[in-house]
Amino acid sequence: MSGRHALAFTQCIARNQSRAPNRSYHSYERDSSPPYPAAENAILAAAIAHVPEHGFTATALASGARDAGYLDVSANLFPTGPFSLVKYHLVTQRLALGRNPSTHLDAENQNVLDNVRVLTLRRLKASQPIIHRWQEALALQAMPKHLPDSLRELALLSDEIHFLAGDASVDTSWYTKRAALSAIYASTELFMTQDKSPNFKETEDFLDRRLEGAQSLKTMGEEIGRWAGVQGMGIINGLRSKGVRI
């Protein structure tokens, strides 16, 4: 598959994240209820194991239903079809960050930027087993009917990372930090889909450059859209240099 559909998702992020979201600050009252009913969770958890072979497809969903002890037609429980697998991965991996957030974090000095880097890299590497299929996921996320859920999950991830990193801001920087991280995460994730370096070292370096670049912006609220667009063109050129047709 070409990178065109995957790139469309990052372009949508650049447009949407340049606007401050109309939402409250992160609540410290965390919702600990399971994100999925038991039957749906069992099917989706089993289906994810089939993604490396079958991709984000109805075949993976049906295989997951069988593995979980249900009929193949049980996959019809998911009206969004293969996108339900993508969203399941996004939701469960976001929540997984909060289960053991202190590992390798600078809790003593509360170096928020370093903590953001650790958590962002941790989340990216959680996709390693299915990264060769992730451009399929990006194409599904970019579809108009799935885009609102996709952008919401990206916003929740950026919020969660900053919260776990120790960011206690309650001013307008709350929005700009999260908008910047959303753009950075999306561009790094796209880069990672083509990274063949050992242990995704080039992805780690790419993330470091993006984080450093975001820190250098003097008026991040005004520049985030333009900055994300520039990064998008850089990604296009980088992927083209690796032989990806865009």
N, C-alpha and C positions, 0 to 999 in steps of 0.2 A: 504494500500500500504506500502511496506517496505521502509526504508530510503535509499536504495541502489542508486536509481536514483537521489534523492535529494543530496546525498553525492557526486555523480559524478560531479555535477555542482560546488561544492566547491573545488573539486580537480582540475578541469579545471582552476578555478580562481587562485589557488596556483601556477599552472604552468605558466599561462599567466601574472599574476601580478608581477612575479619575474623579468620580463623584463621591462625596462623603455619604455613607449610608445612613439612613434614618433609623437608628437603633440605639438602645441604651448601652451603657458600659457593661462589661462582663460581670455577671452575677457571681458572687462567691457561694451562693446557695446552689450547689451542683445537683442536677437531676441524675439520680443513681438508678433509675428504672431501666430495664433492658430496652434497647432500641428496636427490637423486633420480637413479635410473638414467637413462641417456642418452635412451632412447626416451620414457619418461614425461616427462622434462624438456622434450623437443622438443615434445610434444603440448600440455603445459600452458602452456608459454611462448607457443605460437602461439594457444592458446585464449583466453588472457588478453586478447589484442588484440581479440577478438570480444565481450568483456564489455560495453563501452560500448553496443553495439548490441543484443545479445541477453540481457544480464544473466548472472547466475550460473546457467546452465541447461545441460541436455543438448545443446541446439543449439550453444552456444558450444564445448562439448567436442568434438562431432562436427566442427565447422568447423575446430577446431584440429588434429584428427587428419588431416583432408584437407590442410590447409596444410603439415603436417609430412611429408606423403608417405605417410600410412597410410590404411587403409580406415576408414570411419566407425565400423565396429563396434569398432575399436581403443579407442574411448572406454570399452568394457567393462573395460579394464585398471584402471579406477578404481571400486572397489566402493562408495565413498561418493558417487559421482555428482558433482553440482554442488559439493558441499562440498569436493571435492578441489581445485577452482579457488580457493575461499576460502583453504584452508590453504596452497596454493602461494603465493598473494599474501602471506600472513602470514609464511611462512618466508623467502621470497626477499627481501622488503623488510626483515625483521629482519637478515638476513645482510648486506644492502647497507650498513647503517649502519656495519659494521665495516671496510668496504673503504677508506674515506677518513674516518676518524673525527675527525681533528684540525681539519678545516675549520671556521673560526669558533668554535673552542673556546678557552677560557681555559686554555691548557696551562701558561703560566708561573705563574699564581697558583693554579691548580687550584680555581677557584670552582665547586664541584661543582653547586650549585643552578643557576647560569647555564648550565653545560654540559648539565645535565639538560633545561633549557628548550629549548636549541638542538636537541638530539638528538630530543626529543619532537616538536617542531614539524617537524623535517626528516622524521621518520617519518610524521606526519600528512599532510604535503603530498605525500608519495610516492603517496598514494591519490587525488590530485586527478583523474586521468583517469577514474576509475571511481567517484567519490564519489556520483554520482547513482544508482548501483546498490548502494551499500553497505548500505542498509537491508535489501536482499535477503540480503546476506551475514550481517548481524547476526541475521536470522531463522533462517538455517541454523545459525549458531553456537549459537543458543539451544535447538536441538532436543536432547533428552536424550542421544541417541546420539552427538552431536557435541560436547556440552558439555565433556567431559574434555579432548579435544584443543584446544578453543578456549581454555579456561582455562590449559592448559599453555603454549600459545603466548603468551598475554598475560603470564604469569609470566616466560617466557624473554625477552620483549621488555623488561620492566621491569628484569630482571637485566642484560641487555645494555646498556641505556641507562646504568644506574648504573656499570657496569664501565667503559664508554667515557668516562663523565664524570669518572672519577678517584676514585670512592667506594672507599675502602679500609677501611671499617668491618668489624669481625669480631665484633661483639657483637649483642645482640638488635635493635639499630636496623637491622641488615641486613634483617631481615624486615619491620619496620614501614615502612621507606622504600619497599620494593618493593610492599608491599600498597597503600600510599597512591598510588604512581604508577600502579599497575594501575587503581585506581578513577578517578583523574584522567584517565588516557588514555582509558578506555572512555567516560566522560561527555563528554569533549571530542570524541571521534570521533563520538558520536551527535549532538552539537550541530552538528558540521561538515556532516552530511548535509543540514541545512536552511539552511546559511549561504549567502547570496547576495551577501555584501559583496565588494568588490574584493580579490582575492588572499587571500580568507578572513581579512580583518582582524578580524572579529568573533570568529572562532574563536581567533585569536591572543590577543585580549583575554580571552576566556573561559578559556583555558589559564592565562594570567597570574594571573587571580583565583583559580583553583583551586589553583595552586602556592602562592600567598601564603596562602590559607586553610589549606592543609596545614601550612605552616610555623608557623602560630599555635597549632596544637594542642599542649597541654602534655603530654597522656598519649596519644600517638597509638595505641599498641597497644590501649588500651581503647576509644578513641573512633572508630577507623577505620570500624567497621560503622555506627555511628550517623551519622557524618559523610557516608559514602557514601549513606546513605538520604536525608539532607537534600538532598544535591546532586541525587539522583535526582528528588526532588519539584520542585526548582528547574528541572531540565531539562524535566519534564513541563509545568510552567507556561509556560516559555519557548517550547516547541514549540507549545503550544496558542495562545499569542499570535501565532504565525506562521501559524496556520490548520491545523496538523496535528491530525488526529483521533486522540486517545489515550484 
